[in-house]
Amino acid sequence: MEPELSPLSREPRRAAETRQPPQNLDAERAILGAVMLDRDALGVALETIRSDDFYRREHRVIFGVMCDLYEGDQAIDGITVAEELERRASWTSAAATTTSPTSSRRPPRPRTSPTTGASSATSRCCGD
């Protein structure tokens, strides 16, 4: 029996275990870069994504560090992210995707919920 052919390429279909889940590494890098440029971008990103949504482990680690800095009301830039990665001993695996700082200003804190007083972004930050 011959292998089933893909209707588009006329090549044998790959086994399910060789398939990778959908991913867009450029989009992941763009999100991380946007947060480095503007801390408020993390609040916007957290409306739809969490750390677990990143395909690359390094990106999940960096995003998690950014979330922790955000929750601690600290600056999010290349220096603070790199220092936190180093502190967590994650520097080796994530250093390649950390960019140089472009801004060290500290934007205002995110708006809080009128009913709970808590930031709506904080609870979604790290996959909670």
Secondary structure, 3 states (H helix, E strand, C coil): CCCCECCCCCCECCCHHHCCCCCCHHHHHHHHHHHHHCCHHHHHHCCCCCHHHCCCHHHHHHHHHHHHHHHCCCCCCHHHHHHHHHHCCCHHHHHHHCCCCCCCCCCCCCCECCCCCCECCHHHCCCC
